[in-house]
Amino acid sequence: MKYMIMMFGSAGEMMQVKSPEWIREMIQFMQQLDGDLRASGELVFNAGLADASAAKTVRLTDGLPVATDGPFAEAKESLIGYWVLDVENEARILELAGQIVEWSQVVEVRPLGTPPEV
């Protein structure tokens, strides 16, 4: 089954409130996790995202697309990175999310959907 794990947080805030040692340990954990997931064949795709301060939100206004700065959630709730994984079952994806949440405090797990038939 394919799932997406979404990690929330703020890179800018993390750099201000976490110790350099904590940041090094978190980076080492993420690099090890990525390597382990590649080796197991479970990693489909992953990416870290630029800080939310670089984001744009596009909405329809009077029928026209209008871009504005940033997401409107609090920075600590902003999507900071994600993994798309192909795992054996839900228990495995929750096991992985449980490891990641130790570093980000909030992780969302969602199965990938299938496109509608036309």
C-alpha positions in Angstrom: 0.0 0.0 0.0 1.2 3.5 -0.8 1.0 6.2 1.8 2.3 9.7 2.3 3.8 10.8 5.6 3.7 14.5 6.0 6.0 16.2 8.6 5.0 19.6 9.9 7.1 22.3 11.5 9.1 25.4 10.8 12.8 25.2 9.8 13.2 28.9 10.7 11.7 28.4 14.2 13.6 25.2 14.7 16.9 27.0 14.1 16.0 29.6 16.7 14.8 27.3 19.5 16.7 24.0 19.1 20.3 23.4 20.1 22.9 22.7 17.4 23.3 19.2 18.8 19.6 18.5 18.5 19.6 19.7 14.9 22.6 17.5 14.1 20.9 14.5 15.6 17.7 15.2 13.8 19.5 15.5 10.4 21.4 12.3 11.1 18.1 10.5 11.9 16.5 11.7 8.7 19.5 10.7 6.6 19.6 7.3 8.2 15.8 6.8 7.8 16.0 7.8 4.1 18.9 5.4 3.6 17.0 2.6 5.4 13.8 3.2 3.4 15.8 3.2 0.1 17.5 -0.1 1.1 14.2 -1.7 2.0 12.6 -0.7 -1.2 9.8 1.1 0.6 10.8 4.7 -0.5 8.9 5.9 -3.5 9.7 9.6 -3.2 10.6 12.1 -0.5 11.4 15.8 -0.3 12.0 18.5 2.2 10.4 21.8 1.5 11.7 25.4 1.8 10.5 27.2 4.9 6.9 28.4 4.9 8.0 32.0 4.5 8.8 31.1 0.8 5.3 29.7 0.2 2.6 31.2 -2.0 -1.1 30.4 -1.8 -3.2 30.7 -4.9 -7.0 31.3 -4.7 -9.7 32.3 -7.1 -10.8 35.9 -6.5 -13.6 37.1 -8.7 -12.9 34.2 -11.0 -9.2 35.0 -11.4 -6.2 33.2 -9.8 -4.5 35.5 -7.3 -1.2 34.5 -5.5 -0.5 35.8 -2.0 2.4 35.2 0.4 2.6 32.2 2.6 0.3 29.6 4.0 -2.1 30.9 6.5 -1.6 28.2 9.1 0.8 29.0 12.0 4.4 28.3 10.9 4.7 25.5 13.4 1.8 23.8 11.5 3.2 24.2 8.0 4.2 21.2 5.9 8.0 21.0 6.0 8.7 17.7 4.2 7.1 14.4 3.1 7.7 10.8 2.1 5.7 8.7 -0.3 6.2 5.1 0.8 5.1 1.7 -0.5 4.7 -0.4 2.6 3.2 -3.8 3.4 0.5 -2.5 5.7 -0.9 0.3 7.9 1.0 -1.0 10.9 4.3 -0.4 9.1 3.5 3.2 8.1 2.4 4.0 11.6 5.7 2.5 12.9 7.6 4.8 10.6 5.5 7.8 11.5 6.1 7.1 15.2 9.8 7.5 14.6 9.5 10.7 12.7 7.1 12.4 15.1 9.8 12.3 17.8 11.5 15.0 15.8 8.6 17.1 14.5 5.8 16.7 17.1 3.2 16.5 14.3 3.0 13.9 11.5 0.1 13.1 9.2 -0.3 9.7 7.5 -2.6 9.4 4.5 -3.1 6.6 2.0 -2.6 7.6 -1.6 -5.9 7.8 -3.5 -6.8 6.3 -6.8 -7.8 8.5 -9.7 -11.5 8.5 -10.4 -12.7 6.5 -13.4 -13.9 8.6 -16.4 
